[in-house]
Amino acid sequence: MNARNGHRRMSAQGMGCRVGWALLLLAGWLQGRDSVSGAPADWFELEVMDAATGRGVPLISLRTVNQVRLWTDSAGRVAFLEPGMMNRDVFVFVEGDGYEFPKDGFGNAGLQVHPIPGRSRRIKVRRTDIAERLYRVTGEGIYRDSVLTGHAAPLREPLLNGGVTGQDTVIATLYGDRIFWFWGDTDRLSYPLGNFSASGATSALPGRGGLSPATGIHLDYFTGPDGFVAPMCPDFGPGLQWIESVFVLPDDSGRDRLLARVSSQKGLEPAYAWHLAVWNDARHQFEKRITWPLRDGHDSAHPFRATAHGIDYLFLYPDLRVPARWDAVTNLALYEAFTCFTDTGDVDREGSGSPRWQWRAGATRPGPAALHHAGIDPGTRDVETGATVELNRGSVNWNAYRKRWIRIASGEPGQIWYSEALSPTGPWETARRVVSQRAYNLYNPTQHSFFDEDGGRRIYFEGTYTAAFSSAGEKTPRYDYNQLLFRLDLADERLHLPAPRRPPLDPEPVIPRAASGR
């Protein structure tokens, strides 16, 4: 009787394993993954590692001679199960932006593997970018291949979180004891059209219940009844709702509130309205507080607080500020832009002919296009080649390790640059390219200063990996239109740029809020 019961228990356990794998495979099919079958022992595992760090490298392509292409997941793994190729010698090309594999005598960057079920092969690549690519933050199948080959993933939701398959442009800030994350247009699994009224999530800080940023980010999405992300800006008007920036200020009662500037869009044309919105802690969404009939274009912002001339400012951009008070952020007349243009659109010049830069209330921020049209050189040079660099969207933060303001910004599509200055308005005289995509785009990058480690020596930034506005001939499965996280070690000698000069305007330094103690 005991033997029969034991046999029944063993059979039940075996059935449980089979049922478990059946459910996993069914979940994979429901999540839109490639058709797969088999338990971990049926797969051949390829693991691509950074030769210097031993860490798995995401977004590396392994391509066979007959053009079967597989991409490493966020742990650097590929689960290989091709019926016609198992137990045979197979050549795979190893390709990936920012990393390289040695070429043979015929110029082929790759190697021969022998796929055997249940076995693995490690491939080491050399990083050529200064920034280290860590993992994909959003989308489906972040650790797909690790799960298929039986490895534990660091995330609670390693395959599909909040129903999200793609997310555009991240904006994040600390609010209370959590990090609040917001994105633009969000793709869903169940239909080609997703959420166009912004999506949101929170996560715990590292050391306070959250993972180390080197490991991952547990995102707790705000979702609707169907499990898909809920709109963060409902009823703001027709079209697209894009959160430009989020920041925290005390209201008239002294209570900290989360605010956002939101643009209402009809496509990529300038906004038809701008809103100042306040977060509703109970409903988990933004509510319109003020609507301004502005036609400004949308431009992602990553605000910071700093003191200048004894005044506590909220810098929405390095060149757009407003006193950090509730009554000020609601009054457009109190916003100041750092510009060299007069109210008539002419360039205000010194007696020497140089542009005269100053803060002007009610002025418009001068973008790269306006400066170029006026014949004004942005003054940034590639520290390697001396060529002019046009720095575009990105973020500026005070860095305690370098004791300078540092800028992470995009250049040409797929390029991310690092620069330093003594003031958040620059001048940004030299820059070093830290990420370079050959064809793909990586836009709207931002540093997450709340992730800084070792007193700012190691910093983390992310950007949107997308084929949009690029020369990419095809879209990368799962990775396209999602967020990639990178790490920079500012002790790297390649990032020791020439000492920046002090700006001629405002000799009193701009003091970051943390350093000012306010």
N, C-alpha and C positions, 0 to 999 in steps of 0.2 A: 504494500500500500504506500509506504514511504517512498519506495523507488519510483512507483508510478507517479506520485505527487511531484517528486523531484524532476522526473522526465517532463511532466506537464509544465512545471515552472520553467525549466530550460527551454521547452518549446515556446512557452509564452514569451520568454525573454528574446528568443530568436525571432518570433513573430513581431515583437515590439521593435526590434532593430529594423526588420524589413519594412514594417509600417512606418517607422520613423524616416527611413530613407525615401519611401514612397511619398510621404508628406513633403519632405524636402524637395524632391524632384517636382512634385506638383506645384509647390510654392515657386520653384524656379520657373516653371512654365507660366504660372499666373503672373509672375513679375516680368515677363517679356524677355527672359534670357534665351540664349541659344538652346536648341533642343539638346538635352543632356541625359545620360543614363549612367548607372553604376554607382557603387560605393567608393570611398576614398581609395581602396586597394585596387580599383580598376583604372585609376588615372595615373599617368606619368606626369610628374611635377617638374617644371622648370622654374628656377628661382634666380632672378637677376639681382645682383648685389653691387653696391658701390664698393669698389676695390679699396678705397681709403677708410671707409667707416664700417663696412660689413652690414650696412642697412639695406633692406630691399628697396628697389627703385621702381616707382609707379610709372606708367605711361611709356614703357619700352615695348617696341614692336618686335615680335618674333615671326618671321615670314619664311615659309618654305619655298622651294624652287618652283612649285606649281601655284604660288600666290595665295596659299592659305595663311592668313595673317591673324595672329592672336596678340592681345595686349596685356601686359602685366597689370595686376590689380594693385591696390594701395600698399600691399606688403611685398610687391615685386614678384608675385607668383603668377604662373600660367598653368592651368589644368589642361593637359593634352590627352585627347582620346580620339584619334583619327583611325578608324578601322583599317584603312589601307596602308597605314604607315607604322603600326605598332610592330615591335620586334624586328625592325629594319633600320638600317642606317639612313638618317634623315639630316639634310643640311638645312640650317636655319640662319637667315640673315638677322643680325642684331642691330636694331636701329632705334634711335631716340634722341630728341632734341636735348641738348645740354650734357649728353654723355656719348662716349665713343667706345667701340670695340676694335681691336687690332685687325688690320686687313691682311689677307694672305698674298702670295705672289701675284695673283691675278686681280687684286684690288677688291676682293670680296670680304666684307666685314661680317663674319659669321663663323659658325663651327658645325661640326657633325655631331649629332646626338643619336642615341639608340633607345627609343621609347619602349620601356618595359613597364607594364602595369604595376603600380605599387612602389616604383622606384623614383628617384629624383636626380636632378643634375643642377649644379650651381654654375652660374655664368657671372663673371666679374666684369664690370664696365668702369671706365674712368670718367669722372665728372670733368667737363670742360667749362661749364658755367660756374660762376662764383657762388651763386645761390644754390642751396640744396633743395631739390624737390622732395617733399615729405609724403604727401598723400592727397587724395581727393576728399573734399569736405562734404559735398552734396551729390545727390543723384542715386541711381539704382546700381546695385552690384559693386559697391565700393570694395568689398572683400570677397567677391564672388568666387575666385579661384582658390583662395585660402579655405573657404568653407567646403568647396568640392573636394579638396585634397585632405580634409580632416583636421585643419588647423583652427585653433581658437582665434577669434578676431577681437580686437580691443573694444569695439563698439557694441552697444546693446542691440542696435539695429544695423547689422553689417550688410544687409541685402537691399532693404527698401524701408525708408523712414518718411513718414508723413505722405506717402504716395508720390514723392517727388522724383522725377527723372531728370529734370534740368532746372537750374536757377541762375538768374542773371544779376550780377553786381551786388556785393555785400556792403551793408552799412551796420556798424556795431558800436555799442557803448555799454559802460557799466551803469546799472540802475539798481539801487539797493545792494543786495549781495549776489546778484546774478549778472551775467553778460546777456544783453538783449541783442539779437541778430535779426536783421531785416534784409529782404531781397526784392528784386523787381519781378518781372514776368517769370512765372513758374510753370514748367511743363508737368503734365500728369501722365500716368500710365494708360488710362482708360479712354482718352480721346485726344486728338491733335491740339485742341485748344485747352489751356489750363487756367491759372489764376492770374489776372492782370490788374489786381488791386493790392499788390504787395503781399508778401508772406513773412511770417515771423517765427522765432523760436527763442528759447533761452538755454543757457548752460551754466553749470557751476564753475567757479574759478578754480584754477589749478591749486591744489593744496587745501581747498575748501569743499571737497567732494567731487571736483572735476579732475579730468586726466591732465597729465603734462601735455603741453601743446606739441611736444615731439611725438607723442603717442596718438592723440586723436582728440575729437571734440564730440561729447555726447550732446546732440541737439534734441531738445524737447520742443517739438513743433506745436504751434497752436493749430488745431485741426477742427474740421467740421464734422457733422454726423456721419459722413461717408468715409471718414478717415483721411481725406485729402486736406491739405493746408487750407486754413480759413483766410478770407480776405482781411487784411489789416486796415484797409481804408475803404470800407463800404460806403455807399451813398455819397461819394465825393463828386459825382458827376459822370457823364458818359466818357467812354474811351479808357485810356490807360492811366493808372495812378502810380506814380513813381516817387518813392521816398528819397529826397535829396540828402537829408542829414537828420540825425537824431542827437539830442543833447539833454542834459538835466539841469534844471534851474529851480530854485525855491519859488513858490507862488506867493501871493500877498500874505498868506497866513504863515509862511515860513516852511511849508511842507515841500519836500523835493518832488518835482513832477518831471515826467519824461515827455519831451516835446519833439515834434518833427516838422520839417518843411517838406511839403508834398506838392508836386506838380501834376496837373491834369493835362493829359496829352491826347492828341489824335494822331498817332504815329510819331515819326521822328521830327515833325515840324515843331516850332516853338510852342510852349505850353499856352493853353487858352485861359488858365487860371492857376494861381498859387495859393496854398493854404498853410496856415499855421495851425497845427493839430496837437491835441493833448491826449496822452494815453489814459484809457479807462482801465484801471487795475481790476475791476470786477468783470468787465465784459471782454477784456483782452483784445482791445482794438483801439485805433485812434479815432478821435472825434474832432470835427472841424471846430476851431475856435474863431478864426478870422480867415476870410477869403479876399485875396488881392487880385484885381484884374490885370495882372502882369503878363507880358508876352515873352519873358526871358526863356532861353533854352535851358533844358535840364543839364546839370553838371554835378556828378556825385561829389558830396562834401563830407569831410571827416573832421568835425569841429574840435577845438581845444580851448582851454581857458588860459589866459596869461594876463599879466599886469604891465601896462605901459603908462609912464607919466603918472603913476599913482592910481590909475583907473583899472578896475577889474573888467577885462573884456572877454566876450565870447567871440573867438575867431571862427567864423563859419568856414572860411577859406583863409589861407595866409594873407590874402588881399581883400578880405571882406570881414569887417568886425562890427560889433554892436556892444554897448555896455551890458554886462552880464546881470541884467535886472529884468524882472517880469514886465515892468511897464515899458522897458526899452525894446525888447524883442517884438513887442506888439505894435511898435511905432516905426514905420518905414523911414521917417525923416531922420531917425537916429542911427541908421545904418551908414557906415563909411566904407568907401572903396579906396584902395591904394592905387593911384593912377597917375599918368602923366598927361592925360587928356583934359581939356577944358570942357565947359558945358556945351560949347559949340562943336566939339569933336576935333578941334585942332590940338596939336601937340604943344604943351607948355614947355618952353625951353629956357635953360639958363643963358646968361650972357655968352658963355662959351659955345652955345648951341646944343649942349647935352640936354636930354629930357629931364624936366624937373618933376620928380616923383613926390607925391604927398597924399595924405588922407583927405578925402573930400566927402562930406555928407551928401547922400542922395545920388552919388555918382555910380556909374556902371563899371564893373570889373573889366579891365582890358584883356581880352583873350589873345592867344597866339596869332589868330588871323588878323585882328585889329593892329597888333604891333607890326606884323609882317607888312600889312598894307601901308602903314605909316613909315616903313623903312627902318624900323627900330630892331637892331640885332638883340636877341634875347641874352647874348653874352655868355652862353654855356658852351664849353668845349669838351669834347671827348678827351679824357686825360691820356688815352693811348695814342690817338691819331692827331689830335688838335682840330679835328673837324667840328663844325657847328652842330650842336644837338638841340633839337626842339623838344623840351620837356612838356608833356601834356598832363592829363589827369593823374591824380595820385594823392598822396597824403604827406603832411609835414608834422613832425613831432620833435619835442626836445629829447635829446639822448644824454643821459647822465654819464655814460661811459666815455663818449667822445666829447662831452661838454660843448655840444653844438646842436643846432637844429639840423635834422636830417630829413631828406626828401626821398621818397620812393615814388617814381613816376614812370609813365609809359612814354615811349618815343615812337619810332616806326612800329607798325603792327607786329606784335610778338616780342618787342624789346622792352625790358624793364631796366631802369637806371637808378643809381644811388648817387646822391649829392649831399653836400654839407654847406652850411652858412652860419653866420653869427646872428642873423635875424631871420624870423620866419618869412619875411618878404624877400630874402636874398641879400645881395646878389648870389646866384648859384653859378659860380664861375667855371667849375669843372665837374664832371660826372663820370662815373664808371658803369659800364653795362654789366649787369649781374645775371640777367636771363635773356636768352635769345632763341626764339622759335623760328625755324627756317621758313615755314609757310603759314603756320597757324597764328591766330591772334591770342593775346593775353591782355585784356584791357581792364580799366578801372581798378588798378592795384591799390591796396591800402595796407599799411602797417597796423598791427594790433598791439599797441603799446602796453596793454594790460597783460600781454604774454611775455614781455621783456624778461630776460634772465641774466643773472650775474651782473646786476647793476647796469643793464642795457648793453652788455657785450654781445649777447645773442638776441636777435630780434626776429620776429615772424611777420610775414606778409602774405596776402593772397590776392588772386586776380581771377577774372572770368576767362576760362579757356574755351574759345569758340572759333568756329570757321568764319563767323561774320566779319565783314570788312577786312578780309585777308585773301591771300592767293591759294588757300587750301583747296585741293582738288576734290577731296572727299572728307566726310565728317568721321571723327574718331568715335567708334562705338562706346557708349556709356559715358565717356569723358566729355564729349562735346556739350557746350553750354552749361558748364558746371564750374565749381570753384576748386582751385588748386592752392595748397598751402606750401610756402617756402620758408627756409631759414637762412639767415645770414650771420656769420661770425665777424663782428666788426674789428676783431683783432687780426683778421686777415690782412697781410701787408698790401695786398692789391687794393684795399679800400682806404689806405692812408693817402688821402688826396692832399694837394698843396693847401697850405693854410689859407683860409678865406679872408678877404679884407672886410673891414667894418664898413657898413653902409654909411654914406654921407649924411643921410637923413636920420633924425631921431637918435642923437648920440646916447641918450639914456637907453639901456638895453631893455628888450622885452623879456620879462621874467616869467617862466612857466609857473602855473598855479602851484604845483607841488613844491617847487623851489622857493616860492614866495611865502609859503606857509599859510596861504589864504584859502 
